[in-house]
Amino acid sequence: MDIALYVSGESAIAGRADVLKLSSNENPYGCSDKARAAYLAAAADLHRYPNTDHGALRRAIGEIHGLDPDRIVCGVGSDEVLQFIAQAYAGTGDEIITTEHGFSMYPILAHAVGATPVTVGERERCIDVDAILAAVTDKTRIVFLANPANPTGTMVSEADLDRLAAGLKGRALLVHDGAYAEFVDGFDGGAGLVEAHDNVIMTRTFSKIHGLGGLRIGWGYARREVIDVLNRLRQPFNLSQGQMAAAEAAIRDVEFTTRCREENARWRSWLTDALRQMGVGCDESHANFVLARFADAEEAGAADAALKADGIIVRRVTGYGLPEGLRITVGDEAACRRIIAVLAAFKGVR
């Protein structure tokens, strides 16, 4: 009962059927047509058990990302992979480090295995590597780090990541959560960090850029000894044939992924500039959302109400220690222009 229930983004407004949902960082372009076709084709074999080793999916991930398939583990969203890590490497009396505005699932995972979550402060909504290293004790087992971070969208440099992993060596595991990594052009999501350090695990998801949030598919990559441990905790049939077929088709559709990344970058930049021009604080985001920072919690609440009155749902992030903030998913052109029009009217600017 010490676990705070996870609260997802709102998805409906009473009395409205024309809702624009920008609260859960979903892909406004949906999923790849090839992924949808593969999922529907899998329906022909619903009476068959899926394979237990996820072999075809792991090989596809390895091929596209240049990774060893034998060092990949798949889960029900990256959340399940993170759960495996907590179960395997922490327990009662241990500590798990998270950061001030870090993903709210991390403390939940710590409590679920009897460990104590330790929250480390950030610097201007950016992860502070020195503060993390200073917080490490002989009880520390895991450091959870989202990069790009949710809900801030900020990012840790590769040099700082390397310094953090080196500083944790022999003391704790660094878990690099790259749920939004594909939105950063040229970023390997932590793969190079895994190769350079034996105490790093990276996780990824199909829920964001691949548009498969409704199917719940994720994966992790680490040295072989770690993956062998995680697979001992994994249920043998944790992914259905439909999930695996859709995910394999999605990751192979590089053209769709590239188009989504480019469109997101274009409208993320436009949205950020438009917010700043009307006096709303907005850090440089590296994900598929922006964090709009208003004067205070009262103004943020009023802006949220104005958006809802127009049928737009965004995410209040008070629970992340940002009561003045609204996290806004980057939509398509029409969605971005609509949200700025509403906020401009709210702020009384042209």
Secondary structure, 3 states (H helix, E strand, C coil): CCCCCCCCCCCCCCCCCCCEECCCCCCCCCCCHHHHHHHHHHHHHCCCCCCCCCHHHHHHHHHHHCCCHHHEEEECHHHHHHHHHHHHHCCCCCEEEEECCCCCHHHHHHHHCCCEEEEECCECCECCHHHHHHHCCCCEEEEEEECCCCCCCCCCCHHHHHHHHHHHCCCCEEEEECCCHHHCCCCCCCHHHHHHCCCEEEEEECCCCCCCCCCCCEEEECCHHHHHHHHHHCCCCCCCHHHHHHHHHHHHCHHHHHHHHHHHHHHHHHHHHHHHHCCCEECCCCCCEEEEECCCHHHHHHHHHHHHHCCEECEEEHHHCEEEEEEEECCCHHHHHHHHHHHHHHHCCC
